[in-house]
């Protein structure tokens, strides 16, 4: 069988600093990643990681990854949308407890994005209420290859109207080894049956065979953004020193009116 090599949309295979042009290019999937160096200080990261360890840590059903907050994809099948929006208040409260004992990376990220965008930047909302944004993850064991694209992951939600989706993560813990992320430029575009939601975790590695890729380090205090429609995986890290690969992040989607909305 002939191998089909995914068509690359990346024009440059490197990390860029955040500015108005790179943000647009990342949403359009023209570049591989944006890195914001020193987004948080070492002291802020230590305070944040300690607050996370003392917080209400739960487990994702698919990956077993520890988290604080909530993930919209966990509500996408066989549950009314109202269940998701009813759960947002408790998730916000759990996350606010972490912020109160450290600092608020979500507010800082929104302010930073707004400085480089000429339309509103805010947490997503629709008629049923506000979305949750700013999930904390503890992914010591890594994450398998997957993709995140709201028009396919949540077709019944307002965020399905986006035309570009990126994600950001702040790395709040220094890792002695591992914890890297691999992003493959093979935008997820599976066949979809009417009314069905395709499986996005895990994905078959065959779909990224031959695709350009970027592997980036989880550097303490840095934020990295990438286009989440590209399949990506997180490699496990050495947990012998008690490191849990503590991160916080969210998705950022571009709506038809060019506003940027955040959710997790």
N, C-alpha and C positions, 0 to 999 in steps of 0.2 A: 504494500500500500504506500502511495506517495505521501510524504510528510508535508503538511500544509504549514508553512512558516507564517505566523501572524504578521500583519502589516504594521510597521512601526509608525507611530504618530509623533514620537519624541524627536525634536530637532537638535537637542543637545543633551548628552548623557552626563549630567553633573548636577550638583546642588547649587541653588541660586539664593541670594539674600532676598528678603521680603521687600517688594516695592509694588507699585501699581501695575507695572507691566508683567512682572513675574507672577503675580496673583492671577491675573487674567489668563496668562499662558498656562498656568497649572490647571485652572478650571477647564481650559480648552484641551488639556492633555498634550501640550506641546513640549513640556519639559518634565524632567523626572522627579524633582523634589525642590522644596524650599527649606532652608535651615535658618532658624532664628537663634543665633548663638547667645548664650547668657540671658535667656528669657527670664530666668529666676536665679537668685544667688544661691550659693552653697548652703547658707544658713536657712533660707526659705525652703530649699529642698529637704533638708534634714527635718525641719519642723513639719513639713507636709507629710513626709513618710512616716513620722512618728504618729501624727494625727490619724493617718490611714490605718495603721496597725491597731489603734484604739477604737476604730470606727466599726460600723455595722457591715462586716464583710459577708457577702453571699457568694454563690457559685452559679456560673452559667451552665445550663443543662447540656449543651453540646460539647463544649471544650473543657468544662471543669475549672475554667479560669476564675479566680477570685475577683470580686468587683464590689464597689459601693455605688449606689445609684440604680439605674435600670437601663436596659437595652430595648429599643423599639422592636427589633427583629424577633424578640422572644414573644411578642404579642401578635405576630403577623398571621398565624394560622389558627382557625377554629375558635377564635375569641372575638367578641365584639370590640370595636374600637373604644367604646366607653371604658372597658377594663383597663386599657392603657392609660387613658387620661385620668381615671380615678386613682391610679397608682402614682401619679406624678408628685403629688404633695408629699407623700412619705419619702419618696426618693430624694426630693429637694431638701427635706429636713435632714436626712442622713448625710447628704453632701454638704449642707450648710454647717453641720457640726464639725466636719473636717476643716472647712474654710475658717470657721471661728477660732480654731486652734492652730491655724497656720496662716495662709493667705488665700486669695481667690484668683486662681489662674484663669478661670473662665472669663471673668470681667476684664482681666488684663488682655486676654486674647481678643475679645470683642473690640476693645478700645484700639488695639494694634491693627486689626483688620480694617476698622472704620477709617483709620488714618490713611489707608491706601486704597479706599474704595469710594466711589462717588454716588452710591446709593445706600439706603439704610442697611445696617448689620445688626441682627438681633436674634434671640432665641425664637425658633419656629412656633407658630400657633395656628389653630384653625377654629372652626365653630365650637368644637367640643372642649377647647381649652389650650393651654400652653404645653409644649413638649418638654421633656427632660433633656438637658444638655450638660455635659461635663462628667462622664462616667470615669471612675477610677478602675484600673485593672491591675491585677497582680498575676502576671503571666510568666512565672518562673519556668514552667515547662514548655513555653512557646505556644504558638498557634499554627494550625495547619493552613495550607494554601486555601485562600478564600477571596471573595470579592464583595464589595458593598456598593450597591447602586439602587437608590430608593425607588425608581420607577418599576423595578422588578422585585425588590425586597418588600415593598409596602405599597402595592398598586392602589389600595383603597384609602391611602392617607394623603393629606394635602402635599406632603413633601414629594410625592410622585411626580409633581409638575416641574421639578427642577430639570435643567439642561446641562448641569455640570456638578460634580460632587468631589470634594476633597476631604481629607481628614487631617487632624493635627494631634500630636501627642507631646506632652511635656515629660521628660525623663527625670524622675525625682529621686533616683537612687543610683549610685555609682556601682557598676558591675565589674568584678575582676575578670570575667570571661563570658562571652556569648551575649545573647539578648539582641543581636542584630535583626534588622528587618530587610527582607528581599522583596522588591517590587518589580513586576514583570510587565512590560508594555504590550499587553495583549488584551485590550478592553473586553470585559465580560459581555458576551452577546449570545446567550444560549437560546436554543429553540424553546418556545413557550406555548403550551396548550392554553386555549381560552379559559380564563378563570383560574388558572394554576399559578402557583408561586414556585419558581425553580429553586432547587437546592443550591445554596451558595457556600456551604461549609460541610465537609471539605470539598475542594475541587480536584479534578484529575490533573496531575502535572503534565499530561500530554497536551493540554490546551495552551501551555506556555512554552512548549519545546521550540527552540530556535528564536524566541523573542528576546529583544534587548532587555537587560535588567540592571537594576541598581541595588546594591546592598549597602545600607547605611548603619552607622553605629548609634547605640543608645547612649549619648553623652550627657552626663549630669548637667541639669540646668538648661539644656537646649530643647527647642521645639522643632520638630520636623513635620512638614506638610507634604502630602502626595495625593495623587488622584486615585481614589479608592475603587474606581471601576476596574483598575488594573489589578489582576490577581496578586496577592501578597501573602507572605508568611513571616512569622516571628520565630526565630531560633531560640531554643532554651538556653538558660544561663546557669552558671555554677552557683548553686544555692548553699554550698557548704559554709559560707561565711554569714548566712542568714539573709542574703539579698533576695528580694522578692520581685524585682523588676517593676517597681511602682511607677505607674504612669497615670496621667489624666488627659482626656482629650474628648473630641466630639467630631461629628461630621459638619461640613459647611456646604450648603447647596445654593446654587444660583437660580432664583425664581424668574418667571417670565418678565417681571418688572425690574429685573437686575438687582433686586435686594438680595442680600446673603442671609440665609437662615441657618441656625445651628440646632442640632439635636444629637442624641446618642442612641 
